[in-house]
Amino acid sequence: MEDRRGHELTDDEDRRRDPLGRIVTDLLYQPFLEKLNALILACQARGAIYVATSGLRTYAEQDNLYAQGRTAPGKRVTNARGGYSPHNFGVAADFAPHVGGDYEGKLKTDYAVRNYAVLGEETAKLNLEWGGRWLKIKDTPHVQLPLKTRGITWEMMRTWYADGGLVEVYDRLDLLGGW
């Protein structure tokens, strides 16, 4: 297997050095995953390395994150409960900027907003939605499919998921095409 730069890697090396290697990509919506790969390459071409730190989440995982800073210790990290986050449907990922030279599997990050500028610019070019452009709450690590621009609501996503899990969600998204 080769990395994005064309270097031959073993399975262990591939997972460790791949900017998407920290998340399970098998269950992400395929057109979204393709855009994430294009996003990483576009950012790297501009000298910016971003590493995915979160992808698909279960409703329970989302609820646990929502509880942080509310009913559980920690800082608030989300305003979305389970079933109200694109992470629950395989169409969102969070990234951390790697600021320590080439990424070899050890993430060295600085979460300052300025380090997400390239990510934000490149998401726009790929017709993805970047949380750094949100008006109410800025979420600079967050990238997702632009569901609202297609008229897709959380109620629709939850209904599709209840009808057949991620397979049904992805089939319905495929019917909309052109992602």
C-alpha positions as CSV (number, residue, x, y, z in Angstrom):
1,M,0.0,0.0,0.0
2,E,1.2,3.5,-0.7
3,D,0.7,6.7,1.2
4,R,-0.7,9.9,-0.4
5,R,2.9,10.8,-1.4
6,G,3.4,7.5,-3.2
7,H,5.6,5.9,-0.6
8,E,5.2,2.1,-0.1
9,L,4.0,1.3,3.5
10,T,3.1,-1.7,5.6
11,D,-0.3,-1.9,7.1
12,D,1.0,-0.7,10.5
13,E,2.9,2.2,9.0
14,D,0.0,3.1,6.8
15,R,-2.4,3.5,9.7
16,R,0.1,5.4,11.8
17,R,1.2,7.9,9.2
18,D,-2.1,8.4,7.4
19,P,-3.8,11.7,8.3
20,L,-7.1,9.7,8.3
21,G,-5.6,6.8,10.2
22,R,-6.9,7.9,13.6
23,I,-10.5,7.4,12.6
24,V,-12.4,4.4,11.2
25,T,-13.0,5.4,7.6
26,D,-14.7,2.1,6.5
27,L,-18.1,3.3,7.7
28,L,-18.0,6.9,6.5
29,Y,-20.2,7.8,3.5
30,Q,-18.0,7.1,0.5
31,P,-18.4,10.4,-1.4
32,F,-17.6,12.2,1.8
33,L,-14.5,10.1,2.4
34,E,-13.4,10.9,-1.2
35,K,-13.8,14.6,-0.4
36,L,-11.8,14.2,2.8
37,N,-8.9,12.6,0.9
38,A,-9.0,15.4,-1.6
39,L,-9.1,18.0,1.2
40,I,-6.1,16.5,2.9
41,L,-4.1,16.5,-0.3
42,A,-5.1,20.1,-1.1
43,C,-4.1,21.2,2.3
44,Q,-0.8,19.4,2.1
45,A,-0.1,21.0,-1.3
46,R,-0.3,24.3,0.5
47,G,2.0,23.1,3.3
48,A,-0.7,22.5,5.9
49,I,-1.1,19.1,7.5
50,Y,-4.4,18.2,9.2
51,V,-5.1,14.9,11.0
52,A,-8.6,13.6,11.5
53,T,-9.3,13.1,15.2
54,S,-13.0,12.1,15.1
55,G,-15.3,10.7,12.4
56,L,-18.4,8.5,12.8
57,R,-19.9,8.4,16.3
58,T,-22.8,6.4,17.8
59,Y,-25.7,8.2,19.4
60,A,-24.4,7.1,22.8
61,E,-20.9,8.5,22.0
62,Q,-22.5,11.8,20.9
63,D,-24.6,11.9,24.1
64,N,-21.5,11.4,26.2
65,L,-19.8,14.3,24.5
66,Y,-22.9,16.4,24.9
67,A,-22.9,15.7,28.7
68,Q,-19.3,17.1,29.1
69,G,-19.5,20.4,30.8
70,R,-23.2,19.9,31.6
71,T,-23.8,16.8,33.7
72,A,-20.3,15.3,33.4
73,P,-16.9,16.8,34.1
74,G,-15.0,18.6,31.4
75,K,-15.3,21.4,29.0
76,R,-18.3,21.6,26.6
77,V,-17.3,20.3,23.2
78,T,-20.6,20.0,21.3
79,N,-24.1,21.4,21.3
80,A,-25.5,18.4,19.5
81,R,-27.1,15.4,21.2
82,G,-27.1,12.0,19.7
83,G,-29.1,12.0,16.4
84,Y,-28.5,15.7,15.9
85,S,-24.9,15.5,14.7
86,P,-23.6,14.7,11.2
87,H,-21.0,12.6,13.0
88,N,-23.8,10.1,13.8
89,F,-24.4,9.6,10.1
90,G,-20.9,9.3,8.7
91,V,-20.8,12.7,7.0
92,A,-18.6,14.7,9.4
93,A,-15.0,14.7,10.6
94,D,-13.0,16.8,13.0
95,F,-9.4,17.7,12.3
96,A,-6.3,18.9,14.3
97,P,-3.6,20.9,12.6
98,H,-0.2,19.2,12.8
99,V,2.5,21.8,13.4
100,G,5.5,19.6,13.8
101,G,6.9,19.1,10.3
102,D,6.1,15.9,8.4
103,Y,3.4,13.8,10.0
104,E,4.8,10.4,10.9
105,G,2.0,9.3,13.2
106,K,2.8,11.5,16.2
107,L,0.5,14.5,16.3
108,K,1.9,17.8,17.4
109,T,-0.9,20.3,17.4
110,D,-1.8,23.9,18.2
111,Y,-5.5,24.4,18.1
112,A,-5.3,28.2,17.6
113,V,-7.9,29.4,15.1
114,R,-5.3,30.8,12.8
115,N,-4.0,27.2,12.2
116,Y,-7.3,26.3,10.6
117,A,-7.3,28.9,7.8
118,V,-6.1,26.6,5.1
119,L,-8.6,23.9,6.1
120,G,-11.4,26.4,5.9
121,E,-10.4,27.7,2.5
122,E,-10.0,24.3,1.0
123,T,-13.3,23.0,2.3
124,A,-15.1,25.8,0.4
125,K,-13.4,24.7,-2.8
126,L,-14.7,21.2,-2.3
127,N,-18.2,22.3,-1.5
128,L,-17.9,21.1,2.1
129,E,-19.2,22.9,5.1
130,W,-16.6,24.1,7.6
131,G,-17.6,24.8,11.2
132,G,-15.3,27.8,11.3
133,R,-17.9,29.6,9.1
134,W,-20.8,29.0,11.4
135,L,-22.4,32.2,12.8
136,K,-23.6,31.0,16.3
137,I,-20.8,28.7,17.4
138,K,-17.4,28.4,15.6
139,D,-16.2,24.8,15.4
140,T,-12.9,25.2,13.4
141,P,-11.9,21.5,13.6
142,H,-15.3,20.4,12.0
143,V,-15.9,19.5,8.3
144,Q,-19.1,18.0,7.0
145,L,-21.3,17.5,4.0
146,P,-23.5,20.5,3.4
147,L,-26.8,18.8,4.3
148,K,-28.9,21.9,4.9
149,T,-28.2,23.2,1.4
150,R,-29.9,20.1,0.1
151,G,-32.9,20.5,2.4
152,I,-31.8,17.6,4.5
153,T,-33.0,17.9,8.2
154,W,-32.0,16.0,11.3
155,E,-35.5,14.5,11.4
156,M,-35.0,13.0,7.9
157,M,-31.5,11.6,8.8
158,R,-32.9,10.0,12.0
159,T,-35.8,8.5,10.1
160,W,-33.6,7.1,7.5
161,Y,-31.2,5.7,10.1
162,A,-34.2,4.1,12.0
163,D,-35.4,2.6,8.8
164,G,-32.1,0.8,7.9
165,G,-29.0,2.2,9.6
166,L,-26.2,3.8,7.7
167,V,-27.0,1.7,4.6
168,E,-30.4,3.5,4.3
169,V,-28.9,6.9,5.1
170,Y,-26.2,6.4,2.4
171,D,-28.8,5.1,-0.1
172,R,-30.9,8.2,0.4
173,L,-27.9,10.5,0.1
174,D,-26.9,8.7,-3.1
175,L,-30.4,9.5,-4.5
176,L,-29.6,13.2,-4.1
177,G,-26.3,12.6,-6.0
178,G,-23.7,15.2,-6.9
179,W,-21.9,15.4,-3.6
